[in-house]
């Protein structure tokens, strides 16, 4: 069951953020431990309130779309805020000391297909094309686990992942969520599962678990929580008509390589300055 998110009358994202900023300023100026503890509680509550209202605002905007589940899938994330302690050095009476200053940080969080549909149902909106969508959601997850269980339990070297079967499980799920007839009146769904989607679902589904004390290793099949994330990844791809960037081997994505290059340059400059 999705958390029942409701909007408090008169509360807006701007009002809540302003209140949080004021609490953060108080916290940074205060030297009283009891006061800071009370402010910690207040800030946490305001962060939770802002994030819940942000999610509710996003959900409500999707309901205004002609295809709410498609709009939801295209969005993929919703805006969040959090507080962060930033440590820096400060000289007081000629003595250098470490000081922590709290700030408000903006971020994003991935949404969940199942939670959105549960929330919509609580709001008396049935969005999925098929009432049995939850069974198809579970069947797609089970197809992933079934294939990997077969691979790991098989003898010899002849086992292989069956991409076609995974595609069919994903297509059944897509048909249950949203059915938009493809051009040409073929009777087929315009939301099409691809081989790349099937490979993605199979390729990122297992988790390596190692017990260093007993020196044992095991592979954990995909959990319900992980499938929530992977399922949303795939739903975003089909709704936004996007493809994945999958890096195989030691190659780094360009943005990560640039970040590391920038960090290395900054480290060199800092060392030279000293």
N, C-alpha and C positions, 0 to 999 in steps of 0.2 A: 504494500500500500504506500502510495506517495505521501510525503509529508503535506499536511493540509496548510498551504500557504495562503494567508489572507492579508489584504491590504488594510492598514490602520488609517481611518479617516483623518485627513489633514496632514498626514506624514508624506513627505516627498523625498526623493533621493538627495536633492540639494539641501533640504533642512537637516536630514540625518548626517550628511557629510559635514556640514558646518558645525553641528554639535560635536561630532567626533574630532574635528580639527581643534575646537576650543578645549576639549578634554586633553588632547595631545599637548597643546601649549601649556596647560596647567601642569600636566605631568612632568614636562621638561623643566619647568621652573621650580617645582616643589622639591623640598629636601626632607619632608615629613614622611616617614615610612608608612604610617597608617593612611594618610591621605593618598599616597601613591597606590596603595593596595586597593582602596576604594575606586580610584580612577581606572585601575586595571580592569576591574569588574565592569565598570561603566563602558569603557572602550570596547571590550569584548562584546557586550550586548549591542552596542551601536553598529559594530562591524557585521554581526549576525543579522541585524535588522536591515541594514543596507543591502546585503547580499541576497536576502530573501525577497526584498522588494524588487531588486534588480531582476531576479529570476521570474518573479510574478509579472513584471512589466514585459519581459521578453515573451513569456508564455501567452500573455494577453494579445500581444501584437501578432503572434502567429495565427491566433483564432480569427483575426480580421482578414487573413489571406484566403483567396479562393481555394487554395490547397494548403491547409495548415501544416500537415506533416512534411510537405516538401519545403515550405518556408522554414520550418524548424530544422530540417536536415541541412539546408543551405547555411543557416546561421552557425550551427555546430557548437558555439560557445556562448556564454553570457558574461557580462562585465562583473568583476568582483573588486572589493577593496580589502586591505589588511593593514596592520600596523607592523612596522619594522624598526628594530633598534640598530642605529648606525654608529659604529665605534670610530672614534678619531682621537688624535693626540692634541692635548691642550696644555699650554704652559701657565701655571698659576704660582705666583710668587717665586718665579725662577725655577720651578720644578715641573718637569714634563709628566703628565699623567694621562691615563686613558679615560675618555669621557664617552658616554653613550647618549645619543639623542634620538628620540622616537619620531617617526614620520609616518604619513599615510601613503600607502603604495597602491597603485592601480594594477589590476591583473585580469585574467580570464579563466574560466573553468568550463570544462567539457560538460555538455548536457547529456541526459539519458533518455533514450527512446521510451523505455518502459515507464519511467517516472512521469514523462510528459503525457503519455496516453492515460495513465492512472489519474493524473491531475485533471485532465480534460473530462474524464468520465465523472469525477466528483463534481465538475462544473456542468454536468448534464450535456456534455458534448461527446458523442461517439465518433471518433475520427478515422479509425482503421476500416479498411474496406471489408474485412472479414472478422467476425467476432472471435474466430479461432486463431487470431494472430499470435497470441501468447504461446500457443502450442507450436506454431511454426517458428517462433523465436527460439524456443527451447530445442526444437528439432534441428535447427541450423547449428546450434552449439553442440548438440550431441553428435552431429555428423563429423565435426572437427575432432572431438574426443574419440569417436569410434574409429576413425582412420588412423589416428596416432596409436591407439591401443593395439590395433591390428599390426601396425609396423613394428612396434617394440616387442610384441609377443610372438612374432613370426620367426620361423627358422630359415636359415639360408639367406640368400642375397637377392631374392626375386621380388620382394615386396616393393610397392610404390604407392605414392599418394594418388588418389583418383580425383583429378581436378573436375571432371565432368559431374561427378556425384555432388561435390561441394557446390558447384554452380547451380545445380538443380535445387539444392536445399536453400540457397540464397534467393533464387528466383521465386520459390514457393513463399518465402518470407516477404519479398517485395510485393508479390501479388496480394498477400494478405494485408499489407499495410496500406498501399496506395495502388489503385489500378487506373491508369490513364491510357486510353486506347492509342496505340501507335498510329502514325499517319498511314493512310492507304486502306484503313478499315480491315486490317488483318485479324483483328480480334485479340492481338497480343498486347502485352503491357509495354508502354514506352519506358518504364523503369526496368532496365535490363541488367542482369547479373553477368559479369564478365569473368574470363579466366584469371585476370589480374586480381580481381576481388577475391576469388576463391583461393588463389595463392597467398594473398595477404592474410586471410583468415587462418589458413593452415600454418603459414610461416611464422607468425608471431604469437602463437597460442600457448606454447609450452614454457614452463618456468623451471630453471635448473635449481635444485635444492641440494646443498651439501652440508653434511654434519662433520665438521672438522675433527671433533673429538673421537668419533668412531670411524672416521675416514670412509664414510659411505656416501654414495651419490644416488640421487633419484631424479626423475623427471616428473613434474606435477602437471597433470592435464589441466586444461583451461577451467578456471573457476568462473562462477556466475558473475563476479565483479569484473573480471578481465573481459568476459564476453560482452558486458555492458559497454566497455570502452571500445572493443574491436567492432562490435555491432554498430555503434555510433559512427566510428571511423568510416565504415563501409556505406552506411546510410548517407553520410555527408558526401561521399564520393559520387554516388548515383544521383543525388539531388542537385549537387553543384556541378555535375559533369566534369569532375576533376580526376586526375590520375595521380598515383603515388610516386614519390621519389624514394626508391629503395637503393641504398648503397650496399654493394656486396664487396666484402674484403676489407682492405685497409684504407680505401679512398674515403676522404672526408667531404661532407657537403661544403659547398663554397662558403656559405655564411659562417660555418664553424671554423673553417680554416682562416677566414679573415679575422674572426674574433681572437683566435689564438695568436695570429700575426700581430694584431693590435696590442694584445696583452704583452707579448714579448718585446715589442718596441717600447711600450711604456716602462717595462721593467728595466730595460737598458738605459732609458733616459733618466729614470730615478736613480739608478746606480751611478751614472755619470755626474748627476747633480750633487750626490753626496761626496 
